[in-house]
């Protein structure tokens, strides 16, 4: 789930978060909203200048659908292996008016970040399609010898209440609504901080008591912990088990659940999380957020998440026919990326919906279908040079949702607001 907005690493067991200072998040959220507004204005300008005849302006604009629609993407036959670029441009801002309709019956988690304000709106519009929302707000820090929470200035209680209200669904005799599990990371820990935490049970208890207070204060249902991918392979597994299990058990006593972010298996990489880890943890961990994206890089351009690799990542953790297979797989939340990659001669990098649509306007035909990876891409030349763009489509997302259904796993979306509105017709 880590892309251009944030990167993290550990050196000698120290977890350090690199990126934008937390104090800037609110400013970024405002700036991001302004950027999105400028993009929308820019796209309207492009649409209004396609022909010089101003009398046809209203007729032209009516082609580009926005907001609730009478038909979903399946009825409109938009879920195609080789979609037309113009169809994406026309329909992407629309979505089926019955936002309570759910097609996927597994658990769906959506991440929301402070630097992407559109994600807050998506969570509200499609609240009934989500079981869990995970805002990327919080960091664990040390202030002197005490543990504290940073990033709590981003907590938006009014928005949480709105999403919960909009997400209420009557299920038989029970009223279900969206749960909130903020993501949490360790930030700016020194060597001494890490050693104390990993070696002293009292330190871990102090940390867990602080987390419990924060969850109860804000009414959080649980936490999403991102630590395994940073520490695995650098410290002994037994120490990681101790840290995670003590946290999970102490939170569970207070009816607070823990979701653990885990890395996928990668070729030529150490086995950071496999079947043995799942066997040790699954009875105590509420769910596992599996990061099945970022398969390709600028050094090795290609698909964001090849379908065969996504399947392999799940089967590596919970093989077919293993003990408690269904229970274990139901706890895996298969990662779906709502961003893509724009590869250029200079390297390129991640791309979200605004820049993607700008490049897509240069495409006059069908997008290419990669039959092996089950993703779509296009190649163009613009005034800025050559671009090869991989970005999710209705087809590629639907293939991964079907795979999740087949494997009996849930879904985690990184992140809400990066993709196109009509994607949510699929869930």
Buried (B, 14 or more C-beta within 10 A) or exposed (E): BBBEBBEBEBEEBBBBBEEBEBEEBEEBBEEBBEEBEEBEEEBEEEBEEEEEEEEEBEEBEEEBBEEEBEBBBBEBEBBBBEBBBBBBBBBBBBBBEEBEEBEBEBBBBBBBBBBBBBBBBBBBBBBBBBBBBBBBBBBBBBEEEEBEBBBBEBBBEEBBEBBBEBBEBEEEEEEEBBBBBBBBBBBBBEEEBBBBBBEEEEBBEBBBEBBBEBBEEBEBBBBBBBBBBBBBBBBEBEBBEBBBBBBBEBBBEBEBBBBBBBBBBEEEEEBBBBBEBBBBBBEBBBBBBBBBBBBBEBEEBBBBBBBEBBBBBBBBBBEEEBEBBEEBBBBBBBBBBBBBBBBBEEEBEBBBBBBBBBBBBBBEEBBBBBEEBBBBBBEBEEEEEEBBBBBBBBBBBBBBBEBBBEBBBBBBBBBBBBBBBBBBBBB
